[in-house]
Amino acid sequence: MEQRIGSSSQPLEGAGFDPAFIPGLTSPASARTEDDGPEKEPEAAGAEESAPEPEETAETASPSEPEEDTDVDGPVFEASDRRARIVADHRGVRLSLDDQECEFRWDEIGAVETETARFGKRYTVTVHTPDRRWYPIEIEAPARSRFAEWDEQLDAVLDAYFEEDAE
């Protein structure tokens, strides 16, 4: 009697297991031959080379344009710790946690809520959107005395830029 090591079942093929599989147009990935691979790789490499570089410089230039717009006079709220950061200014509210970032313009914001921990030094800012979603971020303060200062700064920014009647 012969014994095999491993599974005796064959791998499944189709759109449920290979998102690139389109019946009748492409063969399943497991059925592709080695001849198919080298032909497609140079096409992909050629497509990358044919992409114009000025578009890439335009994309890198667009984030620097808003930074040039820092001449606007008005209140700015900034708070950060080793992981999280929040900035609220004339452009809106920007939250970042580690490598994740999100930005909200003032017309995208339904409400901004702050909360302080009863014990500890965590300051929570939650941005609510009109479509009933919320985005909280916690910042660890160096001292509990910073909570009052941060509340005053954030209130000044909200009073200057946030319009409740924007809906």
Sequence and secondary structure as in RCSB ss.txt:
>XXXX:A:sequence
MEQRIGSSSQPLEGAGFDPAFIPGLTSPASARTEDDGPEKEPEAAGAEESAPEPEETAETASPSEPEEDTDVDGP
VFEASDRRARIVADHRGVRLSLDDQECEFRWDEIGAVETETARFGKRYTVTVHTPDRRWYPIEIEAPARSRFAEW
DEQLDAVLDAYFEEDAE
>XXXX:A:secstr
    SS  S    STTT TT  TTTS  GGG  TTHHHHHHHHHHHHHHHS HHHHHHHHHHHHHHHHGGG  S 
 EEEE SSEEEEEETTEEEEEETTEEEEE GGG SEEEEEE SSSSEEEEEEE TTS EEEEEEE SSTTHHHHH
HHHHHHHHHHH  GGG 
